[in-house]
């Protein structure tokens, strides 16, 4: 049995939301959650018109 869910959340509720707000036309698709021994790790893809800028912005926002 499979369950597929599609939803949208407000950018200020998402850990990458600030970065996404600064880089237009960026989407993040969460594929699945991978359990690890100590945490849960999301498996996701990022699509952006300027991925290097998005990646740099995420690094800046997380510091």
N, C-alpha and C positions, 0 to 999 in steps of 0.2 A: 504494500500500500504506500502511495506517495501523497504528500501534501505539498502543494505549491502555493506560496503566498507572495503577493506583490503589494508593496506599500511605499508611501512617501513620508518622510519626516522633515520637520523644519530644520534648516541648517544650524540654528543655534542649539539644537538638541543633539547634534552629531559631532563626534570628536574631530572630524575634518571639516566641520561646517564653516569655520572662520576662513580656512584656506579656500574652500569652494566659493565662498562669497567674493573673494578677491580675484579669483580666476574664472571668468565667465565660461559658459559652455563646458563645464566639467561635470561628469557623472561618475558615481561610484556604484558598482553593482556587487552586492554581497551574494556570494554563491552558496556558501555553507559555513558552518561553524565546526572547527576541528578541535576536539578535546585533547588537551595535553595533560601531563602529570600535575602541573601546578596551575594551569589557567585554561581559558577557552580562547582560541585564536580564530579570528575571522579569515576567511579566504575570499578575496575580492579583487575586482578589476577596476582600474581607473581609466576613463576615457576623457581626454582633454585636447583642446586645440593647441595648447602649449604645455605639454606634460613636464618638460624640464623646469618651467616656471612654477608649476603646481608643486612639484617635488621640493623645490627650494623653499617655497612658501610654507609647506608642511613642516619642514625642518625648523624654519624660523619660528613658527607658531608653537611648536612643541618645546622650545627652549625656554 
